């Protein structure tokens, strides 16, 4: 896609081509043939969650070796709060839990640093963890998130 066309699409639809293309990596995405398209080239509509957690519909043509999952769209499920296509406000329970668990080991060191707790009452390992809180926290959150997605993947 040319840069000019990409900018035009982003302005018109409020989503970049780069973000829109990430829905094809969503395992829960749904692709159907576009019934309103009558020209000779097949056209598809894919609904899926982008890397930013937004539910998007992308209309596209099938090219090359693309594989399209043919599924029936359950229209009634679109309106159910607990339905297969539910929108959760872009929050991932696994991501939030991972973040909270990654912050926990930093709390004792933080409390000792701001003198809420005496430094002698906090194990030295927690003081070290707090000194490197950003690195430890992000690394731990990332690992917990990967494990959490394997154990309890969010439904889209």
Phi, psi and omega per residue, in radians:
X1 nan 2.328 3.133
X2 -1.243 2.646 -3.092
X3 -1.007 -0.724 -3.118
X4 -1.072 -0.776 3.135
X5 -1.160 -0.676 3.127
X6 -1.101 -0.750 3.118
X7 -1.139 -0.743 3.128
X8 -1.077 -0.795 3.116
X9 -1.105 -0.725 3.135
X10 -1.099 -0.727 3.139
X11 -1.183 -0.748 -3.066
X12 -1.232 -0.725 -3.019
X13 -1.839 -0.166 3.119
X14 1.307 0.345 3.118
X15 -2.579 2.407 -3.130
X16 -1.351 2.748 3.069
X17 -1.037 -0.703 -3.126
X18 -1.047 -0.810 3.126
X19 -1.171 -0.775 -3.116
X20 -1.021 -0.663 -3.100
X21 -1.191 -0.308 -3.118
X22 -1.298 -0.224 3.115
X23 -1.163 -0.386 -3.133
X24 -1.240 -0.250 3.054
X25 -1.578 -0.096 -3.141
X26 -1.345 2.035 -3.114
X27 -1.131 -0.366 -3.130
X28 -1.664 0.093 -3.099
X29 -1.131 2.758 -3.123
X30 -2.222 2.212 3.125
X31 -2.056 2.259 3.070
X32 -2.275 2.771 3.033
X33 -1.229 2.479 3.138
X34 -1.346 1.865 -3.064
X35 -1.232 -0.326 -3.111
X36 -1.480 -0.106 -3.080
X37 -1.658 2.153 -3.062
X38 -2.018 0.085 -3.119
X39 -1.363 3.088 -3.039
X40 -1.231 -0.493 -3.132
X41 -1.459 2.311 3.106
X42 -1.151 2.423 3.102
X43 -2.249 2.513 -3.073
X44 -2.195 2.727 3.001
X45 -2.100 2.198 3.141
X46 -2.073 2.242 3.062
X47 -1.905 2.240 -3.139
X48 -2.876 3.035 -3.105
X49 -1.694 2.285 3.134
X50 -1.397 3.037 3.124
X51 -1.112 -0.353 3.094
X52 -1.537 0.005 3.109
X53 1.518 0.087 -3.141
X54 -1.480 2.437 3.081
X55 -1.453 2.064 -3.053
X56 -2.173 2.671 2.972
X57 -2.045 2.180 -3.136
X58 -2.072 2.202 3.073
X59 -1.707 2.272 -3.027
X60 -2.674 2.928 3.059
X61 -1.780 2.676 3.072
X62 -1.484 2.221 -3.122
X63 -2.312 2.563 3.008
X64 1.054 -2.281 -3.024
X65 -1.739 0.453 3.120
X66 -1.124 2.466 3.085
X67 -1.937 2.224 3.140
X68 -1.904 2.249 3.053
X69 -1.374 2.163 3.115
X70 -1.688 1.999 3.116
X71 -2.327 2.687 3.051
X72 -1.522 2.372 3.096
X73 -1.406 2.138 3.095
X74 -1.570 1.668 -3.048
X75 -1.064 -0.709 3.138
X76 -1.064 -0.592 -3.137
X77 -1.198 -0.380 3.087
X78 -1.097 -0.486 -3.053
X79 -1.749 -0.049 3.110
X80 -1.504 2.339 3.129
X81 -1.078 -0.599 -3.141
X82 -1.789 0.302 -3.094
X83 -1.219 2.963 -3.081
X84 -1.098 -0.455 -3.097
X85 -1.796 0.318 -3.024
X86 -0.999 2.580 3.094
X87 -1.833 2.199 -3.054
X88 -1.867 0.380 3.103
X89 1.246 0.393 3.086
X90 1.191 0.284 3.091
X91 -1.793 2.325 3.091
X92 -1.809 2.099 3.108
X93 -1.035 -0.671 3.133
X94 -1.127 -0.751 -3.125
X95 -1.154 -0.757 -3.134
X96 -1.150 -0.706 3.098
X97 -1.127 -0.740 3.117
X98 -1.054 -0.762 3.135
X99 -1.098 -0.808 -3.136
X100 -1.077 -0.773 3.136
X101 -1.161 -0.551 3.131
X102 -1.280 -0.504 3.134
X103 -1.329 -0.582 -3.053
X104 -0.868 -0.819 -3.116
X105 -1.141 -0.280 3.139
X106 -1.465 -0.337 -3.021
X107 -1.092 -0.828 -3.139
X108 -1.045 -0.738 3.121
X109 -1.134 -0.675 3.098
X110 -1.110 -0.819 -3.129
X111 -1.109 -0.608 3.090
X112 -1.239 -0.656 -3.132
X113 -1.151 -0.680 3.136
X114 -1.576 0.178 3.022
X115 1.135 0.501 2.980
X116 -1.371 -0.605 3.054
X117 -2.029 2.532 3.036
X118 -1.166 2.428 -3.107
X119 -1.013 -0.540 -3.121
X120 -1.230 -0.338 -3.130
X121 -1.508 -0.074 -3.109
X122 -1.918 2.280 3.123
X123 -1.031 2.422 -3.113
X124 -0.949 -0.540 -3.139
X125 -1.084 -0.648 3.132
X126 -1.237 -0.555 3.065
X127 -1.177 -0.691 3.100
X128 -1.167 -0.737 3.124
X129 -1.056 -0.743 -3.122
X130 -1.139 -0.649 3.111
X131 -1.025 -0.561 -3.138
X132 -1.948 0.591 -2.999
X133 -0.935 -0.770 -3.105
X134 -1.092 -0.839 -3.104
X135 -1.166 -0.858 -3.116
X136 -1.112 -0.798 -3.115
X137 -1.070 -0.836 -3.136
X138 -1.155 -0.743 3.135
X139 -1.107 -0.803 3.141
X140 -1.135 -0.747 3.121
X141 -1.072 -0.735 3.141
X142 -1.102 -0.810 3.137
X143 -1.128 -0.758 3.109
X144 -1.104 -0.653 3.120
X145 -1.123 -0.788 3.122
X146 -1.056 -0.780 3.115
X147 -1.136 -0.764 -3.139
X148 -1.079 -0.667 3.119
X149 -1.165 -0.522 3.104
X150 -1.314 -0.680 -3.078
X151 -1.355 -0.830 -3.054
X152 -2.383 1.292 -3.127
X153 -1.110 2.460 3.078
X154 -1.181 2.462 3.017
X155 -1.456 2.512 3.087
X156 -1.694 nan nan
